[in-house]
Amino acid sequence: MAKILNVAVDDVLAEQALMGYRERFAVTGLYENHVFEDVAATLQTLQQKGFHLYLATAKPQIYAKQILEHFDLLQYFTYAYGSELNGERTNKGELIAYILKKEKLDPAECVMVGDREHDIFGARSNGIDTIAVDYGYGSDAELTQAKPKARIAKFSDLLQFF
């Protein structure tokens, strides 16, 4: 966090700040989200078509699963992967490589859908095609520069590819 704020902070204070953030996030922060239009229906359709869906997020895995459960989306995923609280697998490329190995997936049979350049670059570094969504946290300039294979305006547009 100190790096983000560009301030000098000793290790003890940094650890206290991180613990405070995690305590708040675990109680209320992880529920301060919303599900974009058509996400549940699109995930359900893809699952019914026989696709195995995996979540690959830089969020700690424990929180990612809680968020999916809260919004009744966990049921559509074969597994939800995220980083560890100790900082392991926060790099999207490393996380995707971990998932490919653990699940014995062929990158040529996978597609990464994401809203940030980290999603695009992480997938590409593992030989996976990418589809960027034109909403979320990534800007138009960021996604254009990342050069995904395709872009979609709404989540249900995924169905045109599958």
Summary of the structure (lengths in Angstrom):
residues: 162
radius of gyration: 16.7
end to end distance: 39.7
largest distance: 52.0
contacts: 437
relative contact order: 0.12
helix: 51%
strand: 15%
